[in-house]
Amino acid sequence: MTNVSTNVAASASAQMIAAAPTVPANDPLRPHAARIVSIRPEVAGIATYELELDDPATRDLYRFRPGQFNMLYLPGIGEAAISISSDPGAPERLLHTVRAVGNVTQALARQRVNDRILLRGPFGSAWPVEDGLGCDVILAAGGLGLPPLRPAIHELMRNRGDFGRVLLLYGARKPADLLYTDEYETWRNAGIEIEVTVDLGDANWTGHIGVVPTLFDRVALDAGRTRLFTCGPEIMMRFVIYEALDRGVAAEHAFLSIERNMNCAVGFCGHCQLGPAFACKEGPVFTWRRMGPFVETEEF
């Protein structure tokens, strides 16, 4: 009986995906079918999914900015807001790095190459890379906060001569949790300085041990020309920004990504409201000047 139910559900999902619109539309509630091109395991419980939109016209029109997200939808299960982790300069290669933690993401983890899902997007505000022209740029990430910053890394590498120093401060709980380790050399060769830390080392770890904010002690800042982009657990982002502010970085030059409680992506449901803003619609990227007081409020 279980197999019959599973087959019926799978068939229904396939029919819904097949019936998804195949004409580019401006309707943000309208999903588009996409094929899983590849699945790359990253670390335990996290994988990167490469998606290709089925409709060629939709695929040709699709563009995104660093820091934006898509809603990934599995019929009969639900949808989840997932940051885009690929290069904006190559929008035909659409990547999402996903941790399997809820119903939707666990169902996504059961999908295989060539399976199809539905996609809405892109949504939200972006990292203001252009605001850093001629300035130093610090990207501070904790854990799964690195994927939303990865598109900005690509943008900075592509236009490296237009910026001053570019530094990535990245940390994870333990060495086995560090993402994209095979890309660090490429990033360094492109002129990005990288400082990595872990909360707990192991027998083979020879690097820094401590939380991400402690990495500020390892870099010298020119505060007046520094732009900060940070993403990760909210408590980490708060203390990263405190460190930057203490060193003279202006609150309007510190940007954070707030991704809590996103459900609809268009500000209808209200679940992601934080203070005066909807994280999905006006965010996820905000300045600390605007959102700091609300992020500092516990259990808001």
C-alpha positions as CSV (number, residue, x, y, z in Angstrom):
1,M,0.0,0.0,0.0
2,T,2.9,2.3,0.8
3,N,4.5,1.8,-2.6
4,V,1.2,2.5,-4.3
5,S,0.8,5.8,-2.4
6,T,4.4,6.8,-3.1
7,N,4.0,6.1,-6.8
8,V,0.7,8.0,-7.0
9,A,2.3,11.0,-5.2
10,A,5.4,10.9,-7.5
11,S,3.1,10.7,-10.6
12,A,1.1,13.7,-9.4
13,S,4.2,15.7,-8.8
14,A,5.5,14.9,-12.2
15,Q,2.3,16.0,-13.8
16,M,2.3,19.3,-11.9
17,I,5.9,20.0,-13.0
18,A,5.1,19.1,-16.6
19,A,2.1,21.5,-16.4
20,A,4.3,24.4,-15.1
21,P,4.3,27.5,-17.3
22,T,6.8,27.5,-20.1
23,V,6.4,31.2,-21.1
24,P,8.5,33.8,-19.4
25,A,6.3,35.9,-17.1
26,N,6.6,38.7,-14.6
27,D,4.2,37.0,-12.2
28,P,6.4,36.3,-9.1
29,L,4.0,33.6,-7.9
30,R,4.3,31.6,-11.2
31,P,6.8,28.7,-11.0
32,H,8.9,27.4,-13.8
33,A,10.0,23.8,-14.2
34,A,13.7,23.0,-13.8
35,R,15.9,19.9,-14.2
36,I,18.5,18.9,-11.7
37,V,21.7,18.8,-13.9
38,S,24.1,17.7,-11.2
39,I,24.3,17.1,-7.4
40,R,27.6,17.8,-5.7
41,P,28.0,16.6,-2.1
42,E,29.8,19.4,-0.1
43,V,30.0,18.3,3.5
44,A,27.8,16.1,5.7
45,G,24.2,17.0,5.1
46,I,24.9,19.7,2.5
47,A,25.0,19.4,-1.3
48,T,25.0,21.8,-4.2
49,Y,22.3,21.4,-6.9
50,E,22.8,22.6,-10.4
51,L,19.5,23.5,-12.0
52,E,18.5,24.2,-15.6
53,L,15.2,25.8,-16.5
54,D,13.3,23.7,-18.9
55,D,12.0,26.4,-21.2
56,P,14.8,27.9,-23.4
57,A,13.1,31.4,-23.5
58,T,12.8,31.5,-19.7
59,R,16.4,30.3,-19.4
60,D,17.7,33.0,-21.7
61,L,15.9,35.7,-19.8
62,Y,16.9,34.6,-16.3
63,R,19.4,36.9,-14.5
64,F,20.2,37.4,-10.9
65,R,22.3,39.6,-8.6
66,P,24.7,38.4,-5.9
67,G,22.7,37.8,-2.7
68,Q,19.4,37.1,-4.2
69,F,17.4,33.8,-3.7
70,N,15.0,31.5,-5.4
71,M,12.0,29.6,-4.1
72,L,12.5,25.9,-4.8
73,Y,9.2,24.0,-4.9
74,L,8.5,20.3,-4.7
75,P,4.8,19.7,-5.4
76,G,2.9,18.0,-2.6
77,I,5.6,19.0,-0.1
78,G,6.2,22.7,-0.2
79,E,8.8,25.3,-1.1
80,A,11.8,26.9,0.6
81,A,13.8,30.0,0.1
82,I,17.3,29.1,-1.0
83,S,20.1,31.5,-1.8
84,I,21.7,31.3,-5.2
85,S,25.4,30.3,-4.9
86,S,26.6,30.5,-8.5
87,D,28.3,33.1,-10.7
88,P,25.9,35.9,-11.8
89,G,28.1,36.2,-14.9
90,A,27.1,32.7,-16.0
91,P,23.3,32.6,-15.2
92,E,22.8,29.5,-17.3
93,R,24.6,27.6,-14.6
94,L,22.2,28.0,-11.6
95,L,23.6,26.6,-8.3
96,H,22.0,26.3,-4.9
97,T,23.9,24.9,-1.9
98,V,21.4,23.3,0.5
99,R,21.4,21.8,3.9
100,A,18.8,19.1,4.4
101,V,17.1,20.2,7.6
102,G,13.3,20.5,6.9
103,N,10.6,18.8,5.0
104,V,11.4,20.6,1.7
105,T,15.1,20.3,1.8
106,Q,15.1,16.7,3.0
107,A,12.8,15.9,0.1
108,L,15.2,17.7,-2.2
109,A,18.0,15.6,-0.8
110,R,16.1,12.5,-2.1
111,Q,16.0,13.8,-5.7
112,R,18.4,12.5,-8.3
113,V,20.0,13.9,-11.4
114,N,17.5,14.6,-14.2
115,D,14.6,14.8,-11.7
116,R,12.5,18.0,-12.0
117,I,11.4,20.5,-9.5
118,L,9.7,23.9,-9.7
119,L,11.4,27.3,-9.2
120,R,10.3,30.9,-8.6
121,G,12.6,33.8,-8.6
122,P,15.0,35.5,-8.4
123,F,13.9,37.5,-5.4
124,G,15.2,40.1,-3.0
125,S,17.9,42.7,-2.7
126,A,21.5,42.1,-3.5
127,W,25.0,42.7,-2.1
128,P,25.9,46.2,-3.3
129,V,29.1,45.2,-4.9
130,E,29.1,48.5,-6.9
131,D,29.2,50.4,-3.6
132,G,32.6,49.0,-3.0
133,L,34.2,50.4,-6.1
134,G,37.6,51.8,-5.2
135,C,37.2,50.5,-1.7
136,D,38.4,47.6,0.4
137,V,35.7,44.8,0.7
138,I,35.5,42.4,3.6
139,L,33.2,39.3,3.2
140,A,32.6,37.6,6.6
141,A,30.8,34.3,6.6
142,G,29.9,31.6,9.0
143,G,28.9,28.1,8.1
144,L,26.2,28.1,5.4
145,G,26.5,31.8,5.2
146,L,29.3,31.4,2.5
147,P,27.0,30.3,-0.4
148,P,25.0,33.6,-0.4
149,L,28.4,35.4,-0.6
150,R,29.9,33.2,-3.3
151,P,28.2,35.1,-6.2
152,A,29.7,38.3,-4.8
153,I,33.1,36.6,-4.7
154,H,32.7,35.9,-8.4
155,E,31.7,39.5,-9.2
156,L,34.7,40.8,-7.2
157,M,37.1,38.4,-9.0
158,R,35.7,39.4,-12.4
159,N,36.2,43.1,-11.7
160,R,39.2,42.7,-9.3
161,G,41.0,45.8,-10.6
162,D,38.1,48.1,-9.6
163,F,38.5,47.3,-5.8
164,G,41.1,47.7,-3.2
165,R,41.8,44.8,-0.8
166,V,39.3,42.0,-0.9
167,L,39.3,39.8,2.2
168,L,37.2,36.7,3.0
169,L,36.8,35.9,6.7
170,Y,35.2,32.5,7.0
171,G,34.5,30.0,9.8
172,A,32.8,26.8,10.5
173,R,32.2,24.6,13.6
174,K,34.9,22.1,12.6
175,P,37.3,21.6,9.6
176,A,35.0,19.0,8.1
177,D,32.3,21.6,7.9
178,L,34.2,24.1,5.7
179,L,32.6,24.6,2.3
180,Y,34.2,25.0,-1.1
181,T,37.7,24.3,0.1
182,D,38.8,23.3,-3.4
183,E,38.1,26.8,-4.6
184,Y,40.2,28.7,-2.1
185,E,43.4,28.5,-4.2
186,T,41.5,29.9,-7.2
187,W,40.1,32.8,-5.1
188,R,43.6,33.6,-3.7
189,N,45.1,33.5,-7.1
190,A,42.5,36.1,-8.1
191,G,43.7,38.4,-5.4
192,I,41.3,37.6,-2.5
193,E,42.9,37.3,0.9
194,I,41.4,34.5,2.9
195,E,41.4,33.9,6.7
196,V,39.7,30.7,7.9
197,T,38.8,29.6,11.4
198,V,37.0,26.8,13.1
199,D,35.4,26.6,16.5
200,L,36.9,23.1,17.2
201,G,40.0,21.9,15.6
202,D,41.1,18.3,15.0
203,A,44.4,16.4,14.9
204,N,45.2,17.7,11.4
205,W,44.0,21.3,11.9
206,T,46.9,23.8,12.0
207,G,44.9,26.9,11.3
208,H,43.1,29.5,13.5
209,I,40.7,28.4,16.2
210,G,37.9,30.7,17.3
211,V,34.8,32.3,16.1
212,V,34.7,34.5,12.9
213,P,34.7,37.9,14.7
214,T,38.1,37.0,16.2
215,L,39.6,37.1,12.7
216,F,39.4,40.9,12.7
217,D,42.4,40.8,15.0
218,R,44.4,39.3,12.1
219,V,43.7,42.0,9.5
220,A,44.4,45.7,9.4
221,L,41.5,47.9,8.2
222,D,41.3,51.2,6.5
223,A,37.9,51.9,8.0
224,G,37.0,54.9,5.9
225,R,37.3,52.9,2.7
226,T,35.9,49.6,3.9
227,R,32.7,47.9,2.9
228,L,31.5,44.9,4.9
229,F,29.2,42.1,3.7
230,T,28.3,39.4,6.2
231,C,26.1,36.3,6.2
232,G,25.7,33.5,8.7
233,P,24.0,32.9,12.1
234,E,22.5,36.2,13.4
235,I,24.6,36.2,16.5
236,M,27.8,35.8,14.4
237,M,26.7,38.7,12.1
238,R,26.0,40.9,15.1
239,F,29.5,40.4,16.6
240,V,31.2,40.7,13.2
241,I,29.5,44.1,12.7
242,Y,30.4,45.1,16.3
243,E,34.0,44.4,15.5
244,A,33.8,46.4,12.3
245,L,32.1,49.4,14.0
246,D,34.6,49.4,16.8
247,R,37.3,49.8,14.1
248,G,35.5,52.7,12.6
249,V,33.5,51.2,9.7
250,A,30.3,53.2,9.2
251,A,27.0,51.5,9.9
252,E,25.7,52.4,6.5
253,H,28.7,50.5,5.0
254,A,28.0,47.3,6.9
255,F,25.6,45.0,5.1
256,L,24.1,41.8,6.4
257,S,21.8,39.1,5.0
258,I,18.6,38.4,7.0
259,E,16.9,35.2,5.9
260,R,14.6,34.3,8.8
261,N,11.1,32.9,8.3
262,M,10.8,33.4,4.6
263,N,7.6,31.7,3.2
264,C,6.2,33.5,0.2
265,A,9.0,35.7,-1.1
266,V,6.8,38.6,-2.0
267,G,5.7,40.0,1.4
268,F,2.2,38.6,1.3
269,C,2.3,36.2,4.3
270,G,4.1,38.5,6.7
271,H,6.1,35.7,8.4
272,C,9.5,37.3,7.7
273,Q,8.6,40.8,8.9
274,L,11.3,42.2,11.1
275,G,10.7,45.7,12.5
276,P,9.6,47.9,9.6
277,A,10.7,45.5,6.8
278,F,9.9,42.2,5.1
279,A,13.1,40.2,4.8
280,C,12.0,38.5,1.6
281,K,10.9,41.7,-0.2
282,E,13.1,44.5,1.0
283,G,15.9,42.2,2.0
284,P,17.5,39.8,2.5
285,V,20.4,42.3,2.2
286,F,20.1,45.3,4.5
287,T,22.4,47.9,6.0
288,W,23.2,47.7,9.7
289,R,22.1,51.4,10.0
290,R,18.6,50.4,9.1
291,M,18.2,46.9,10.7
292,G,20.7,46.8,13.5
293,P,18.2,47.8,16.3
294,F,15.8,45.0,15.2
295,V,18.5,42.3,14.8
296,E,19.8,43.2,18.2
297,T,16.4,42.5,19.8
298,E,16.2,38.9,21.0
299,E,13.2,36.8,20.0
300,F,11.7,39.7,18.0
